[in-house]
Structures are given as C-alpha cells and as structure tokens.
Amino acid sequence: MASRPRTFIDCWWVIHDGGLLLLIPYLLMLHRAWRGCRLRLFTLITDDDVSYEEVERRTKKFLESVRIDAEVVPIVFEGSVERIYERTIR
C-alpha cells in the first residue's frame, strides 16, 4: 500500500462557540481515511483583540483543555466583529 502525503483539515474559527465547531474535524480525524491528517485551526484577530500572541496562547490553552491536537494559525482581520458576524450569517 502506497503511503499518502500528509494533508491538513482546515477549520476556520470565527466565533468562540465553546468548541462545537471543532467537533466536526475531530470526528473526521477518527475515520481511517482522515486519520493521518493534521488539524489546522485558523482563528481571526480583530481590532478588539489583545494581540497576536495573546490570541494564539488562549486558543492553544483552550485546545489543550478539550484535548484536541491542532496547529493554531491566527489571521489578522481589519474590520469589526459585527462585520465578520454579518458576513458569516449571509
């Protein structure tokens, strides 16, 4: 059996919902077809957030508490949280 290249499951975490959005990629990774993949969690940094490092630290701490192994990739977003929410709903 040929080895497959390691791939990623990408998850965009826009609004902190207690981890429900992380459940889907976690469950995917339990299936043998996705078992070799790594989870990348993209989290948005808005003008309201403390700093890049602080958001990354808090997100990693949360992931540790729910025992999910993921790479955290903070993305700086220029705009308001209300605008993000509106675009997500549409």
MDTraj code that builds the backbone (N, CA, C; nanometers):
import mdtraj as md
import numpy as np

residues = "MET ALA SER ARG PRO ARG THR PHE ILE ASP CYS TRP TRP VAL ILE HIS ASP GLY GLY LEU LEU LEU LEU ILE PRO TYR LEU LEU MET LEU HIS ARG ALA TRP ARG GLY CYS ARG LEU ARG LEU PHE THR LEU ILE THR ASP ASP ASP VAL SER TYR GLU GLU VAL GLU ARG ARG THR LYS LYS PHE LEU GLU SER VAL ARG ILE ASP ALA GLU VAL VAL PRO ILE VAL PHE GLU GLY SER VAL GLU ARG ILE TYR GLU ARG THR ILE ARG".split()
xyz = np.array([
    [0.0846, -0.1183, 0.0000],
    [0.0000, 0.0000, 0.0000],
    [0.0889, 0.1243, 0.0000],
    [0.0680, 0.2126, -0.0937],
    [0.1482, 0.3347, -0.1045],
    [0.1091, 0.4321, 0.0064],
    [0.2074, 0.5008, 0.0582],
    [0.1774, 0.5978, 0.1642],
    [0.1253, 0.7271, 0.1013],
    [0.0249, 0.7829, 0.1645],
    [-0.0335, 0.9080, 0.1162],
    [0.0396, 1.0252, 0.1803],
    [0.0481, 1.1357, 0.1090],
    [0.1109, 1.2530, 0.1708],
    [0.0249, 1.3032, 0.2867],
    [0.0901, 1.3565, 0.3869],
    [0.0163, 1.4120, 0.5000],
    [-0.0547, 1.5385, 0.4554],
    [-0.1799, 1.5468, 0.4871],
    [-0.2590, 1.6624, 0.4486],
    [-0.3188, 1.7265, 0.5725],
    [-0.3907, 1.8339, 0.5513],
    [-0.4496, 1.9080, 0.6622],
    [-0.6011, 1.9109, 0.6512],
    [-0.6649, 1.9174, 0.7645],
    [-0.8059, 1.9523, 0.7734],
    [-0.8069, 2.0929, 0.8294],
    [-0.8566, 2.1873, 0.7508],
    [-0.8577, 2.3273, 0.7918],
    [-0.9924, 2.3642, 0.8511],
    [-0.9885, 2.4336, 0.9622],
    [-1.1098, 2.4774, 1.0293],
    [-1.0955, 2.6267, 1.0588],
    [-1.1922, 2.7044, 1.0120],
    [-1.1938, 2.8486, 1.0393],
    [-1.2830, 2.8728, 1.1596],
    [-1.2245, 2.9268, 1.2635],
    [-1.2966, 2.9506, 1.3880],
    [-1.3218, 3.0996, 1.3993],
    [-1.4428, 3.1421, 1.3654],
    [-1.4749, 3.2838, 1.3613],
    [-1.5269, 3.3321, 1.4959],
    [-1.6185, 3.2570, 1.5538],
    [-1.6789, 3.2965, 1.6808],
    [-1.6600, 3.1827, 1.7800],
    [-1.6116, 3.2160, 1.8992],
    [-1.5910, 3.1146, 2.0026],
    [-1.7271, 3.0611, 2.0459],
    [-1.7532, 2.9343, 2.0143],
    [-1.8827, 2.8733, 2.0437],
    [-1.8724, 2.7610, 2.1455],
    [-1.7615, 2.7568, 2.2194],
    [-1.7449, 2.6517, 2.3184],
    [-1.6825, 2.5253, 2.2630],
    [-1.6460, 2.5250, 2.1357],
    [-1.5773, 2.4109, 2.0773],
    [-1.6621, 2.3234, 1.9877],
    [-1.7883, 2.3575, 1.9679],
    [-1.8753, 2.2751, 1.8840],
    [-1.8235, 2.2664, 1.7408],
    [-1.7734, 2.3755, 1.6880],
    [-1.7210, 2.3749, 1.5515],
    [-1.5981, 2.2849, 1.5387],
    [-1.5240, 2.2657, 1.6469],
    [-1.4060, 2.1793, 1.6435],
    [-1.4417, 2.0316, 1.6461],
    [-1.5636, 2.0004, 1.6823],
    [-1.6056, 1.8612, 1.6916],
    [-1.6069, 1.7934, 1.5544],
    [-1.6475, 1.8655, 1.4515],
    [-1.6571, 1.8062, 1.3173],
    [-1.5203, 1.7607, 1.2657],
    [-1.4176, 1.8474, 1.2642],
    [-1.2879, 1.7971, 1.2164],
    [-1.2290, 1.6902, 1.3079],
    [-1.2564, 1.6987, 1.4373],
    [-1.2074, 1.5955, 1.5299],
    [-1.2691, 1.4598, 1.4951],
    [-1.3998, 1.4579, 1.4720],
    [-1.4668, 1.3330, 1.4354],
    [-1.4186, 1.2817, 1.2999],
    [-1.3922, 1.3714, 1.2057],
    [-1.3365, 1.3293, 1.0764],
    [-1.2038, 1.2574, 1.0949],
    [-1.1218, 1.3079, 1.1850],
    [-0.9883, 1.2515, 1.2058],
    [-0.9941, 1.1133, 1.2710],
    [-1.1066, 1.0743, 1.3257],
    [-1.1207, 0.9404, 1.3831],
    [-1.1412, 0.8347, 1.2750],
    [-1.1870, 0.8757, 1.1575],
    [-1.2096, 0.7831, 1.0469],
    [-1.0759, 0.7472, 0.9831],
    [-1.0629, 0.6238, 0.9387],
    [-0.9333, 0.5777, 0.8848],
    [-0.8887, 0.6560, 0.7618],
    [-0.9814, 0.7089, 0.6845],
    [-0.9441, 0.7842, 0.5644],
    [-0.8793, 0.9183, 0.5990],
    [-0.9117, 0.9737, 0.7144],
    [-0.8616, 1.1055, 0.7547],
    [-0.7630, 1.0976, 0.8712],
    [-0.7354, 0.9769, 0.9198],
    [-0.6557, 0.9600, 1.0409],
    [-0.5164, 1.0228, 1.0315],
    [-0.4544, 1.0217, 0.9148],
    [-0.3196, 1.0754, 0.9003],
    [-0.3126, 1.2266, 0.8854],
    [-0.4270, 1.2914, 0.8818],
    [-0.4298, 1.4366, 0.8612],
    [-0.4032, 1.5111, 0.9918],
    [-0.3536, 1.6325, 0.9758],
    [-0.3357, 1.7209, 1.0906],
    [-0.4409, 1.8299, 1.0831],
    [-0.4832, 1.8770, 1.1990],
    [-0.5848, 1.9817, 1.2067],
    [-0.5170, 2.1169, 1.2171],
    [-0.5579, 2.2095, 1.1287],
    [-0.5134, 2.3484, 1.1375],
    [-0.6347, 2.4329, 1.1731],
    [-0.6194, 2.5098, 1.2784],
    [-0.7282, 2.5952, 1.3248],
    [-0.6921, 2.7403, 1.2957],
    [-0.7651, 2.8000, 1.2024],
    [-0.7453, 2.9406, 1.1687],
    [-0.8382, 3.0226, 1.2570],
    [-0.7828, 3.1145, 1.3307],
    [-0.8631, 3.1986, 1.4186],
    [-0.8398, 3.3450, 1.3813],
    [-0.9469, 3.4218, 1.3770],
    [-0.9381, 3.5611, 1.3351],
    [-0.9017, 3.6519, 1.4507],
    [-0.8138, 3.7468, 1.4221],
    [-0.7778, 3.8503, 1.5186],
    [-0.8377, 3.9796, 1.4669],
    [-0.9225, 4.0400, 1.5474],
    [-0.9863, 4.1657, 1.5086],
    [-0.9216, 4.2814, 1.5842],
    [-0.9659, 4.4015, 1.5543],
    [-0.9131, 4.5202, 1.6224],
    [-0.9373, 4.5142, 1.7724],
    [-1.0389, 4.4403, 1.8151],
    [-1.0755, 4.4337, 1.9567],
    [-0.9848, 4.3421, 2.0384],
    [-0.9143, 4.2522, 1.9730],
    [-0.8340, 4.1539, 2.0455],
    [-0.7067, 4.2149, 2.1021],
    [-0.6533, 4.1480, 2.2023],
    [-0.5364, 4.1975, 2.2736],
    [-0.4136, 4.2029, 2.1835],
    [-0.3683, 4.0889, 2.1367],
    [-0.2517, 4.0828, 2.0491],
    [-0.2483, 3.9474, 1.9797],
    [-0.1643, 3.9380, 1.8794],
    [-0.1452, 3.8134, 1.8047],
    [-0.1047, 3.7009, 1.8988],
    [-0.0045, 3.7273, 1.9821],
    [0.0483, 3.6262, 2.0736],
    [-0.0551, 3.5846, 2.1774],
    [-0.1323, 3.6799, 2.2271],
    [-0.2329, 3.6509, 2.3285],
    [-0.3445, 3.5626, 2.2720],
    [-0.3903, 3.5926, 2.1516],
    [-0.4944, 3.5116, 2.0882],
    [-0.4429, 3.3700, 2.0640],
    [-0.3204, 3.3590, 2.0163],
    [-0.2611, 3.2270, 1.9921],
    [-0.2479, 3.1491, 2.1227],
    [-0.2032, 3.2154, 2.2286],
    [-0.1871, 3.1494, 2.3586],
    [-0.3207, 3.1012, 2.4141],
    [-0.4222, 3.1867, 2.4086],
    [-0.5550, 3.1493, 2.4602],
    [-0.6153, 3.0334, 2.3810],
    [-0.5985, 3.0375, 2.2497],
    [-0.6541, 2.9314, 2.1662],
    [-0.5849, 2.7988, 2.1946],
    [-0.4530, 2.8004, 2.2071],
    [-0.3793, 2.6778, 2.2396],
    [-0.4203, 2.6240, 2.3758],
    [-0.4400, 2.7135, 2.4715],
    [-0.4828, 2.6718, 2.6056],
    [-0.6201, 2.6048, 2.5999],
    [-0.7126, 2.6632, 2.5211],
    [-0.8440, 2.6029, 2.5068],
    [-0.8347, 2.4659, 2.4419],
    [-0.7539, 2.4536, 2.3361],
    [-0.7388, 2.3251, 2.2686],
    [-0.6822, 2.2189, 2.3620],
    [-0.5898, 2.2577, 2.4479],
    [-0.5363, 2.1639, 2.5469],
    [-0.6450, 2.1178, 2.6428],
    [-0.7334, 2.2096, 2.6826],
    [-0.8385, 2.1744, 2.7782],
    [-0.9400, 2.0766, 2.7188],
    [-0.9607, 2.0820, 2.5870],
    [-1.0529, 1.9880, 2.5233],
    [-0.9781, 1.8716, 2.4569],
    [-0.8481, 1.8649, 2.4775],
    [-0.7614, 1.7565, 2.4322],
    [-0.7666, 1.7346, 2.2810],
    [-0.7589, 1.8456, 2.2075],
    [-0.7524, 1.8388, 2.0614],
    [-0.6164, 1.8920, 2.0173],
    [-0.5461, 1.8093, 1.9406],
    [-0.4144, 1.8477, 1.8892],
    [-0.4336, 1.9201, 1.7565],
    [-0.3973, 2.0481, 1.7535],
    [-0.4142, 2.1271, 1.6321],
    [-0.3070, 2.2346, 1.6246],
    [-0.2775, 2.2732, 1.5028],
    [-0.1877, 2.3858, 1.4785],
    [-0.2733, 2.5123, 1.4741],
    [-0.2375, 2.6113, 1.5535],
    [-0.3130, 2.7363, 1.5590],
    [-0.2502, 2.8364, 1.4630],
    [-0.3333, 2.8925, 1.3736],
    [-0.2861, 2.9906, 1.2762],
    [-0.3722, 3.1165, 1.2906],
    [-0.3245, 3.2153, 1.3687],
    [-0.4005, 3.3399, 1.3809],
    [-0.3924, 3.4217, 1.2519],
    [-0.5052, 3.4794, 1.2124],
    [-0.5149, 3.5623, 1.0926],
    [-0.5636, 3.7003, 1.1358],
    [-0.4893, 3.8046, 1.0999],
    [-0.5287, 3.9410, 1.1359],
    [-0.6366, 3.9867, 1.0382],
    [-0.7487, 4.0332, 1.0924],
    [-0.8605, 4.0809, 1.0126],
    [-0.8826, 4.2273, 1.0425],
    [-0.8795, 4.3074, 0.9387],
    [-0.9050, 4.4501, 0.9544],
    [-1.0548, 4.4737, 0.9396],
    [-1.1197, 4.5043, 1.0471],
    [-1.2635, 4.5274, 1.0427],
    [-1.3249, 4.5015, 1.1790],
    [-1.4552, 4.5141, 1.1863],
    [-1.5236, 4.4979, 1.3143],
    [-1.5794, 4.3568, 1.3284],
    [-1.6031, 4.3179, 1.4521],
    [-1.6603, 4.1875, 1.4804],
    [-1.8012, 4.1784, 1.4220],
    [-1.8752, 4.2873, 1.4260],
    [-2.0110, 4.2881, 1.3706],
    [-2.0086, 4.2566, 1.2208],
    [-1.9101, 4.3102, 1.1511],
    [-1.8986, 4.2851, 1.0074],
    [-1.8670, 4.1379, 0.9804],
    [-1.7809, 4.0791, 1.0619],
    [-1.7490, 3.9365, 1.0474],
    [-1.8748, 3.8537, 1.0685],
    [-1.9493, 3.8872, 1.1733],
    [-2.0707, 3.8129, 1.2057],
    [-2.1729, 3.8234, 1.0925],
    [-2.1925, 3.9432, 1.0393],
    [-2.2874, 3.9634, 0.9295],
    [-2.2488, 3.8818, 0.8063],
    [-2.1208, 3.8831, 0.7719],
    [-2.0748, 3.8097, 0.6536],
    [-2.0870, 3.6590, 0.6746],
    [-2.0682, 3.6133, 0.7984],
    [-2.0812, 3.4709, 0.8281],
    [-2.2259, 3.4263, 0.8144],
    [-2.3182, 3.5085, 0.8625],
    [-2.4605, 3.4754, 0.8568],
    [-2.5097, 3.4714, 0.7118],
    [-2.4623, 3.5634, 0.6300],
    [-2.5039, 3.5637, 0.4887],
    [-2.4474, 3.4457, 0.4201],
])
top = md.Topology()
chain = top.add_chain()
for i, resn in enumerate(residues, 1):
    res = top.add_residue(resn, chain, resSeq=i)
    for name in ("N", "CA", "C"):
        top.add_atom(name, md.element.get_by_symbol(name[0]), res)
traj = md.Trajectory(xyz[None], top)
